[in-house]
Amino acid sequence: MSANNTDMALEHLLNDEDLELLTHMAHELGITPAELAKKGIQDTITKRTRPRSMPGTVQPFRRRAE
């Protein structure tokens, strides 16, 4: 972990209402609020960077007849 850990504390990043909700959800799951936040960030990154198939049908390449 880096020396800037205090800059990234959840208390500094979230307002009171969001921190309370995160703490409540983490307590229900039996994990710490930081672990729940980490899991949410990882899920978002995974969802946004997942390769997607192209829409529509694939057309075969054909050369022009000369």
C-alpha positions in Angstrom: 0.0 0.0 0.0 1.2 3.5 -0.7 1.8 6.3 1.8 -1.2 8.2 0.5 -3.7 5.8 2.1 -5.2 8.5 4.2 -6.1 10.5 1.0 -8.2 7.6 -0.3 -10.1 6.8 2.9 -13.8 6.2 2.4 -14.7 9.0 4.8 -13.0 11.5 2.5 -14.5 10.2 -0.7 -18.1 9.7 0.4 -20.7 12.0 2.0 -22.3 10.8 5.3 -25.4 9.4 3.7 -23.5 7.3 1.1 -21.0 6.1 3.8 -23.9 5.0 6.0 -25.5 3.1 3.2 -22.1 1.4 2.3 -21.5 0.5 5.9 -25.0 -1.0 6.3 -24.7 -3.1 3.1 -21.2 -4.3 4.1 -22.5 -5.3 7.5 -25.3 -7.3 5.9 -22.7 -9.2 3.7 -20.3 -9.6 6.6 -17.4 -7.7 5.0 -15.8 -4.3 5.6 -17.0 -1.2 3.8 -13.6 -0.9 2.1 -13.9 -4.5 0.7 -17.4 -3.8 -0.6 -16.2 -0.6 -2.3 -13.3 -2.5 -3.8 -15.6 -5.2 -5.1 -17.9 -2.6 -6.7 -15.1 -0.8 -8.4 -13.7 -4.1 -9.7 -17.1 -5.2 -11.0 -17.5 -1.8 -12.8 -14.1 -2.1 -14.4 -14.8 -5.7 -15.5 -18.2 -4.7 -17.0 -16.8 -1.8 -19.0 -13.7 -3.6 -20.3 -15.4 -6.9 -21.3 -15.1 -7.5 -25.0 -18.4 -7.4 -26.9 -19.5 -9.1 -30.1 -20.3 -6.9 -33.0 -24.1 -6.4 -33.8 -25.5 -7.8 -37.0 -24.6 -10.5 -39.3 -21.1 -11.1 -40.6 -20.7 -10.6 -44.3 -18.1 -12.6 -46.2 -15.4 -10.6 -48.0 -15.6 -11.0 -51.8 -13.2 -9.6 -54.3 -14.5 -7.7 -57.2 -14.4 -9.5 -60.5 -12.1 -7.8 -62.9 
